């Protein structure tokens, strides 16, 4: 990362090794296809989710120590997101991470007291919807929320949804209790991604931020979600590259390993170039989030554009390098390709991201 803090870099490296080791111990790579098949039927990797919350407290890494967290930065959470991409892990980290960030950033103590502790301990799961079209009415100290929202990341098993709603007093960010809310699990290309449609009828919620802070919180959460997904895409790309390199070293054809053929060498070199460019863009966006917020929106959009390009190209070429086995359901190559393609459009099109970059330079949409 573009930070002059050697200790922080060492901490991230140690955390990466710790999380990678835990992933391999609890949910080894050899079981990825079976775990993805289970996730497609609605089962999260509960063993892994429990361990990384109970032993590391991954959801609370960025939460201040006074609120029960580790007091780290988004740079440390990025380590978790990258490993999730590398492992194609079926765990609801992204939704809970964004919900916790919204509660902390919003600053409302009542909302924090209601949800933060359970989310940090893994006893509750969170989700965030950035654009919902919901309406809310005040009922004493609470709000009641009505309407529907589609394609909510980690929404099927969530206990609380952080969402914008239109009220008679203007737009508000609310933390909505999802107990009793109608849910429909959506079938998506990425077998390990949980998306859901939610229908609410006077669901109770509490405000998480003052009305005047609506736009600031909205802009931050939008950029943070884009950054988080770009980090996951980077993990997908780099794992697919590693898998292709490993296979090219051992697969023999015509009495030679396929990695010795010039055409394959060039292909692998191009894949490595894409991954390096993506890492540079993602690390810059992490730095902007931590140290230079004025550039965060543009940097996050550039990171997502670069990381998605790399993930789509590399996962596709990984299938080609593996040949016939790479096209089979029994091999995990297709899972990374599915994830790369799904993530690419999960938060909007490439055109939308490009517009955000242009807007940062004064070019009207």
N, C-alpha and C positions, 0 to 999 in steps of 0.2 A: 504494500500500500504506500501511497505517496505521503508518508508521514515520517518526520525525523525523530521517531521514538522507537529505539531498538527494543526496549523492554516490552512495549506493546506488541511488536511483531513477534517476539519470542513467546509472549502469552498466547497469541493467536495460534502459533504453531503448536504449542503444548496442548491447547484446547482441541485443535484439529486432530491430533494424534489420539487424545483421550476419547473423543466422540467416535472417531473411526474405529478404534478398538472395541468400543462398546457396541457399535452397530454390528461389527463382524461377529462378536460373541453372542449377541442375542438374536440377530437376524442375518446370518451369513449370506454372502453373495450367492452361494450355491442354491439357496432356497428362494431366490428372487421371483422366479416364474410362478411357483406355488403361492407365494404371498400376494403376487399381483392378481392371480386368479381369485383368491379369497377376497381381496379388496374390491374386485369387480362385482362381488356379491354383497358388498356393504360392510365387510369386516375390516376395521383398521388393525394395524399391527399393535395390539394392546400391550404385549410384553415389552416391546421397544418403547412405546409411549410412556409406560409406567416407569421404566428404568431411567430414561433420560430426564424425566421430570424429578423422580425421587432422588437420583444420585447426582445430577448435575444442575437441575433447576433451569433448564434451557429457556423456558418461557419468561423467566424473570431476570435474564441477564442484563437487560437495559434498564430495569426498574431501580430507582434510587434505594440505597440501603435502608433509609428511613421508612420506606413503604414495603420492606420485606424482600427486596431484590438484591442483585449482586453489584449494582452500581457501575456496570460496564457500559459499553457503547454499542451502536449498531454494528461496528466492525466485528465484535464478538458474536453477535447474532448471525452475521453473515457466514461465519464458520459453520454454524448449524445448518443453515440453508444450503450451503454448498454440498455438505455431506448428504443431505436429504436428496439433492439432485443426483449425486454420484450413486446413491443406493436405490434410487427410485422408491424411497420409503413411503409406505402408506400410513402416515401419521398426520394428525390435524394441527401441525405446528403453525403453518402460515396464518390460519384464521385466528388462533389464539394469540399469536405474536402481535398481529395488527390490532386486535381488540385491546390487549394490554397497553400497547403504545398509545392508543386513543384515550383510554381511561387516565393514564398518567399525564399525557399532554393536555387533556381537557381540564384536569385539576379539580374537579368537583369531588369533595371528600365523601359525600354521601354515596355517590356511584362507586367510588373506590372501596369504601367499607363494605358495600353490598357484594362486589364481584371480585375484587383484586386478589384477595387471599386464596379463594377457591381456584382461580385461574392459575396462580403461581404454583400451587401444590398439585395441579393436574386433576383436581376433584371436579372442576367444571371446564367446559370447552367453549371457546369464543369464536365469533365470526364478525366480519365487517362487510357491509354493502355500501359502495361508494355512491351509487345513484339508484334511488329506489322508487321515487314517486309515491311515498307514503304520506298520510295525513295523521295529525295527532291533536288531541284535545286535552286540556288541563283538567285533572280531577283531583283537587286539593293539592297535595305536594307531589303527586305523580302525574304522568301523562298516559293516555291510552292511545294506542297506535293501531291504525286500520289500513289495510291495503295488501298488495302482494309484491314480492320481489323475486326475481329469477336469477339463476346461476350464482348462488351464494357459495363462495369457497368455504368448505368445511361446515356448511350450514345444516346438513342433515342431522348431525349429532351434536350440534351446538346448544349450549344452555343460555347464552346471551348473544344478542346481535347488536352491534354498534352501527347505527344507521342515521342518515339525515332524514328529517321529516318536516313537512310544511305545517305550521301551526298558525292560529289567528294572530300570534305575536311575531310571526316571521319564521324563517327556517331555524331548526334546532338540531343538534346532535344528541341522540338519545341512546341509552343502553336498555334494550328491550328484553324482558324475560320471555323466553321462548317456550316455557312450559305450557302445553296444551295447544301450541300453534300447529296448524296443518302443514305437513312437509311432504314433498315428493322428491325422491332421489332421481337425479338426471343421469342418463347414460351418456358417457363422454368418451372421446378417443383415448385419453389417458386412463388406463385401468386403475391407477393408483390415486387418482384425484377425486375427491368427494365434492360434488356440486349438487345443489338442491334448490328447489322452488319453495318459497314460504308464503303462506296466506295467513294474515293476521286480522283478527276482529277484536278490537279494543284490548289488545295485549298491553300489559302494564310496562311502563318504562320510566327511567329517571334521566334527567338532563345531565350531560357530562361536561358541558362548557357553557359559559355565558353567550348570549345571542350574538354579541359583537365579535366573538372569536370564531364564528362559524366558518368564514372564508379561509382564515389562516389554518384551521384544523383540517378543512377539506383539502387544501393544497398540499399540506404536509402528508396526510394519509395517502393521497393519490400518488405522490412521488415515492413514498416509502413502499407502497405495494408494488410499484413498477421496479424499484431497486431490488426488493426481495425476490421477485420473480426472475430478474436478470441474474441474480446470484445463483439461483437454482438452475437456470439454463446453463450457466458456466460450469456447474458441477456435472450436469448431463453431458455437455460437450467434452469435458476433459476425461470423464470416465469412458465415454465411447472411443476417444482417441487412444487411451491406454489399452482398451480391449482390442482395438484394431492392431496396435503395435505388438501386443503379446501374441496374437494369433499369427501375424505375419512372420514372427520369429520361429514358429514351430511347424506351421503348415507347409508340407513339402509337395512340390509339383515338378515333374520331370527331373527328379533327383536333387532338387534344390529347394531351400525355403523360399516361399513366395516373396518374402521381404527383400530378397536379393535381386529381384527383377526391377529393372529401371522404372517401368510404368507404375509399379506398386510403390516404389520409393518416392516418386514424384507426387503420387496421390497422398501418401502419408505426410510428406513435407507440406503440402498445401493445407491439409487438415491441421497440422501443428501451427501453421501461420495464423489460421483463423482463430484457434484457441488462444494464442498469445495476444492477438489484438483484442479479443473479447475480455481477457483478464485485465488488460490495461484499462479498458473503458470501465469495467466493473469496479476495479480498485479506485479509480478516480471518482466514481460516483459515491463510493463509501466514504472517501476522504471529504467530498463536498458535504455529505450528510453530517459528518462529525465536526468538520472544521470550517466550512464555507457555505452556509445554508443558502446564500443568495444564488449560488450556482447549482443548487441541488436538483431543481426540476429539469433543467437542461441536461445535466450530467446523468441523471437517472434514465431519461429517455434515450440518450445516446448509448448507455450501457445496455438497455433492453434491446435496442436495434442491433447492436453488435453481437450480444450474447445469443440472441435468437437466431441470427444469421449463422453463427458458428455452430450452434446446437443442431439446427436443421441440416446443414451441410455435412457435418461430421457424423451425425447419427445415420444419415443416409449412406454415406460412404463406408461406414462401419459394416453395414449390412452387405455391401458389395464385397468388401475385403473378406468377409466370412464365407462368401459364396452361397452354396445351397443351404447349408445349415443356418446361415444368417436369416433366411426367409422363413424358417420353421417356427411354429408356436412354442416349441420346447426350448428355444434359445432366447436369451433376454435382449438381443439386439433390437427386436421390434418394439420392446417396451420403452427403450430410450428414444427411438424414433417417434413413437406415439406421444411421449411426454414433450419432446421438443416441439412438435407440430401443435399440440394442444396449448402449451404455454405461450406460444408465439401470438395467439389471438385472444388469450384469456382476458386480458385487460384492455383490449382495443386493438385496432389495426395498426399496421406499420405507418399508414398515412397519418393517423392520429398522433403517434409518437413524433413523426417528422414535423407535424404542425407545431407541437410543443417546443421543439428545438428552434424552429424558425421564429416562433413568438418570442423566445428569449432574446432574439436579435432584432426585434422590432418589425418583423415581417408579419403583416396581418393574415389571419387564417382565411 
